[in-house]
Amino acid sequence: MKVNQGPRDDSAIRQVVTMREGKLEQTDYREAPADRVKRVGRLPSNVGLCLWHGDDGLENALDQFTRTGDAQLIVVSSGSVTLTCEQAQSISAGQGCFLTPSMQISAICAAKTSLVVLSLPCESVETLLADPCRVGASEAVRRMTHATQAITFEATPDLKSVVYQLLKTEDDLQLHALLRLAKTYEVLSLSLEQLCPRRPCHNLSCQDVRCLQHARRILEEQLTEPPSLIELARQVGINDFKLKKGFKVLFETTPYSYLTTQRMIAARTALSEEDGASVTEIANRVGYTNLGHFAAAFRKKYGVAPREFRRRAITEKEFPSSNPGPN
């Protein structure tokens, strides 16, 4: 995260406290004015922690613990932070946000801002949200990890309280190391709950959800010759009625529509990247024996015929400034 900073007093020596493999290490570095307080830590399980008070110098503090490929969760306790990516977004006290590793963010902190930043790999976010009883979790993760703007959320009273308690653990770093660790994971849990609420799948049990997720994987892996609905239900261990109804509830689409979407995605990738394969070959590979049906489905999905899409893709490779077609 890139931070816009004002003038600073480089004569002040600030202390960074880093927790690595359960041990506290201390280093001094020249950073922000002496009235600023920074505490940075790397906690177990690849979660980084930054407790921040101040209005400038946040970028360098984050650099002490943020690893390449990390996403960031920010919760503001007091003051505010203005984040700018494609457009400016103000994160005020009592609010939080999620930032992906690919975002080129600049930030300006207001005076007397206190906040907590957690840094963790995107795959850790996916793992933490991998709850079979959490409706739409996989879709929410995809939206989060591919977002181009900061995803904001309102902090609950519980989250505000835990953030305040976490910021107070700075008073005695050694004494409060275990408490700080516990509060860090509590902030992480409460923040992710706001980003992806846990809602029961109506009448679906967790076992039903696992069966439906298995059904989805089968469709993804068998584009050329997918099983019938009845056979798919038999393979995953539920009846066809529950498969159709549950699939719609969990994935917000029907099995047939999901299969068609996956076929079109695979065809689009092949048309863009495989110059040696004909359109007919690609159509057959994704399960279409009738080229006309394939062309109609592709045009419906992307607004252009497969051959025209390929022509644009080839042109883009030769002349990168051209537009290869719809996204």
C-alpha positions in Angstrom: 0.0 0.0 0.0 1.5 3.3 -1.1 1.0 6.2 1.4 1.3 9.9 0.7 3.4 11.4 3.5 4.0 15.0 4.6 7.2 16.4 6.0 8.9 14.3 8.7 11.6 14.6 11.3 14.2 12.0 10.3 16.2 12.7 13.5 13.7 10.8 15.6 14.4 7.1 16.3 11.4 4.9 16.5 11.2 1.3 17.6 9.7 -1.5 15.6 8.8 -4.7 17.5 8.5 -7.8 15.4 7.2 -11.2 16.5 8.8 -14.0 14.5 8.3 -17.6 15.4 6.9 -16.7 18.8 9.9 -14.5 19.7 9.9 -10.7 20.1 12.7 -8.9 18.3 13.4 -5.2 18.6 15.1 -2.9 16.1 15.5 0.8 16.0 15.0 2.8 12.8 14.8 6.5 11.8 11.2 7.2 10.8 8.4 9.6 11.9 8.3 12.4 14.5 8.8 11.4 18.1 5.2 11.9 19.0 4.2 9.0 16.8 3.9 5.5 18.1 4.3 2.4 15.9 4.2 -1.2 16.8 4.6 -3.9 14.1 4.5 -7.6 14.5 4.5 -10.8 12.5 2.3 -13.3 14.2 2.1 -17.1 13.6 0.2 -18.6 10.6 1.4 -15.8 8.3 -0.7 -13.1 9.8 1.0 -9.7 10.2 -0.1 -7.1 12.7 0.4 -3.3 12.7 -0.9 -1.1 15.5 -0.8 2.5 14.3 -1.2 5.9 15.9 -0.4 9.0 13.9 -0.9 10.8 10.6 2.1 10.0 8.5 4.7 7.3 8.0 2.3 4.4 7.7 3.8 3.1 4.5 7.2 2.4 6.1 5.7 0.8 9.1 3.7 -1.5 6.8 6.8 -2.4 4.8 8.3 -3.9 8.0 5.8 -6.8 8.0 3.8 -6.9 4.8 4.9 -9.7 2.5 4.6 -9.9 -1.3 1.2 -11.3 -2.1 -0.4 -10.3 1.2 -3.9 -8.9 1.4 -4.6 -6.3 4.1 -7.5 -5.7 6.5 -7.7 -2.3 8.0 -10.0 -1.3 10.9 -10.0 2.4 12.0 -10.5 3.1 15.7 -10.2 6.9 15.6 -9.6 9.5 13.0 -9.8 8.4 9.3 -7.8 7.3 6.3 -8.4 8.3 2.7 -7.5 5.5 0.3 -7.1 6.2 -3.4 -7.0 3.6 -6.1 -9.4 4.2 -9.0 -11.2 6.7 -6.8 -10.9 8.2 -3.3 -12.5 6.3 -0.4 -12.6 7.6 3.1 -12.4 5.0 5.9 -13.7 6.6 9.1 -13.6 5.5 12.7 -15.7 2.5 13.2 -15.2 1.3 9.6 -12.9 -1.2 8.0 -11.7 -2.2 4.5 -10.1 -5.1 2.6 -7.3 -4.5 0.2 -6.0 -7.1 -2.3 -2.2 -7.5 -3.1 -2.7 -6.1 -6.7 -4.2 -2.8 -5.6 -2.0 0.3 -6.1 -3.3 2.2 -3.1 -2.2 5.6 -1.8 -3.4 6.7 1.6 -3.6 9.8 3.7 -4.2 9.6 7.4 -6.0 12.3 9.3 -4.5 13.7 12.5 -4.7 11.5 15.6 -5.6 8.4 13.6 -5.5 5.0 15.4 -6.0 1.9 13.4 -5.1 -1.8 13.2 -3.8 -3.4 10.0 -3.7 -7.2 9.5 -1.7 -8.6 6.6 -2.2 -12.2 5.4 -1.9 -14.2 2.1 -5.1 -14.3 0.0 -5.0 -18.1 0.2 -5.3 -17.8 4.0 -8.5 -15.8 3.5 -9.9 -18.5 1.3 -9.0 -21.2 3.9 -10.5 -19.2 6.7 -13.8 -18.8 4.8 -13.9 -22.4 3.6 -17.0 -23.2 5.6 -19.4 -25.6 3.9 -22.3 -23.9 5.7 -21.4 -20.4 4.6 -23.7 -19.4 1.7 -21.8 -18.1 -1.3 -18.4 -18.2 0.5 -16.5 -19.2 -2.6 -18.1 -16.5 -4.7 -17.5 -13.9 -2.0 -13.8 -14.9 -1.9 -13.5 -14.5 -5.6 -15.1 -11.1 -5.5 -12.8 -10.1 -2.6 -9.5 -11.3 -4.1 -10.2 -9.8 -7.6 -11.6 -6.5 -6.4 -10.1 -3.3 -7.9 -11.3 -1.0 -5.2 -11.1 -1.3 -1.4 -14.0 -3.3 0.0 -15.4 -1.4 3.0 -17.5 -2.6 5.9 -19.0 -1.3 9.1 -17.3 -2.5 12.3 -19.7 -4.1 14.7 -19.7 -3.0 18.4 -17.8 -6.2 19.2 -15.2 -5.5 16.6 -14.7 -1.9 17.7 -14.2 -3.1 21.3 -11.6 -5.7 20.3 -9.7 -3.2 18.1 -9.6 -0.8 21.1 -8.3 -3.6 23.4 -5.7 -4.6 20.8 -4.4 -1.1 20.5 -4.1 -1.0 24.4 -1.7 -4.0 24.4 1.1 -1.7 23.4 1.5 -0.6 27.0 3.5 -3.7 27.9 4.6 -5.7 24.8 6.1 -8.7 26.6 3.3 -9.1 29.1 0.5 -8.8 26.5 2.1 -10.9 23.8 -0.4 -13.7 24.2 -3.4 -11.4 24.7 -2.3 -9.5 21.5 -2.2 -12.7 19.6 -5.7 -13.7 20.7 -7.2 -10.3 20.0 -5.5 -10.2 16.5 -7.3 -13.4 15.5 -10.5 -12.1 17.0 -10.3 -9.0 14.8 -9.6 -11.2 11.8 -12.6 -13.4 12.5 -15.0 -10.5 13.2 -13.8 -8.6 10.1 -14.2 -11.6 7.7 -17.6 -12.2 9.2 -18.6 -8.7 8.1 -17.1 -9.3 4.6 -18.7 -12.7 4.2 -21.5 -13.3 6.7 -22.2 -16.8 7.8 -25.8 -17.6 6.8 -27.4 -21.1 7.0 -28.2 -22.7 3.7 -31.9 -22.9 4.4 -32.7 -26.6 4.8 -29.3 -27.8 3.5 -27.1 -29.6 5.9 -23.3 -29.2 5.8 -23.2 -32.7 4.3 -25.6 -31.5 1.5 -23.4 -28.6 0.8 -20.3 -30.8 0.5 -22.2 -32.9 -2.0 -23.2 -29.9 -4.0 -19.6 -28.6 -4.0 -18.5 -32.1 -5.2 -21.1 -31.9 -8.0 -19.8 -28.5 -9.1 -16.2 -29.9 -9.3 -17.4 -32.8 -11.4 -19.0 -30.4 -13.9 -15.8 -28.4 -14.0 -13.7 -31.5 -14.7 -16.0 -33.2 -17.2 -16.9 -30.5 -19.7 -16.7 -32.7 -22.7 -18.9 -35.5 -21.4 -20.7 -34.4 -18.3 -23.0 -36.8 -16.4 -26.8 -36.3 -16.7 -28.5 -34.7 -13.8 -29.7 -38.0 -12.4 -26.2 -39.6 -12.8 -24.6 -36.5 -11.2 -26.9 -36.8 -8.2 -26.1 -40.5 -7.8 -22.3 -39.8 -8.0 -22.4 -37.2 -5.2 -25.0 -39.0 -3.0 -28.1 -36.9 -3.1 -31.4 -37.0 -5.0 -31.8 -35.0 -8.2 -34.5 -32.7 -6.7 -32.1 -31.6 -3.9 -29.3 -31.3 -6.4 -31.3 -28.9 -8.6 -32.7 -26.9 -5.7 -29.6 -26.9 -3.6 -27.3 -25.9 -6.5 -29.5 -22.9 -7.1 -29.5 -21.9 -3.5 -25.7 -22.4 -3.0 -24.3 -21.1 -6.3 -27.2 -18.9 -7.5 -27.4 -20.8 -10.8 -28.6 -24.1 -12.2 -26.2 -27.1 -12.9 -26.9 -26.7 -16.6 -26.2 -22.9 -16.6 -23.0 -23.5 -14.5 -21.8 -26.1 -17.0 -22.4 -23.8 -19.9 -20.6 -20.9 -18.3 -17.6 -23.2 -17.5 -17.6 -24.4 -21.1 -17.6 -20.8 -22.4 -14.7 -19.8 -20.1 -12.7 -22.8 -21.3 -13.5 -22.0 -25.0 -12.6 -18.4 -24.6 -9.2 -19.3 -23.0 -8.4 -21.8 -25.8 -9.4 -19.4 -28.6 -7.1 -16.7 -27.1 -4.1 -18.9 -26.4 -4.2 -21.9 -28.7 -3.5 -20.7 -32.3 -3.1 -24.3 -33.6 -6.5 -25.6 -32.6 -9.4 -25.0 -34.9 -12.7 -23.6 -33.7 -14.3 -26.9 -34.3 -11.7 -28.7 -32.2 -12.2 -26.3 -29.3 -16.0 -26.7 -29.6 -15.7 -30.5 -29.4 -13.3 -30.2 -26.5 -15.8 -28.3 -24.4 -18.6 -30.6 -25.2 -20.3 -29.3 -28.4 -20.7 -31.6 -31.4 -22.8 -29.0 -33.2 -20.7 -26.0 -34.2 -23.8 -23.8 -34.7 -24.9 -24.5 -31.1 -21.4 -23.6 -29.8 -21.3 -20.4 -31.8 -24.7 -19.3 -30.5 -23.8 -20.0 -26.9 -20.5 -18.2 -27.3 -22.1 -15.2 -28.9 -24.7 -15.1 -26.2 -22.0 -15.1 -23.5 -19.5 -12.7 -25.0 -21.4 -10.8 -27.7 -19.2 -12.0 -30.5 -18.8 -15.1 -32.7 -15.9 -17.5 -31.8 -14.1 -16.9 -35.1 -14.3 -13.1 -34.7 -13.1 -13.4 -31.2 -10.1 -15.4 -32.3 -9.3 -12.9 -35.1 -9.3 -10.1 -32.5 -7.1 -12.2 -30.2 -4.6 -12.8 -32.9 -4.6 -9.1 -33.8 -4.0 -8.2 -30.2 -0.9 -10.5 -30.0 0.5 -8.8 -33.1 -0.6 -5.3 -32.2 -1.0 -5.1 -28.4 -2.7 -1.7 -28.6 -5.7 -3.2 -30.2 -8.8 -4.5 -28.3 -9.0 -8.3 -28.2 -12.6 -8.4 -27.4 -15.0 -8.5 -24.5 -13.8 -9.4 -21.0 
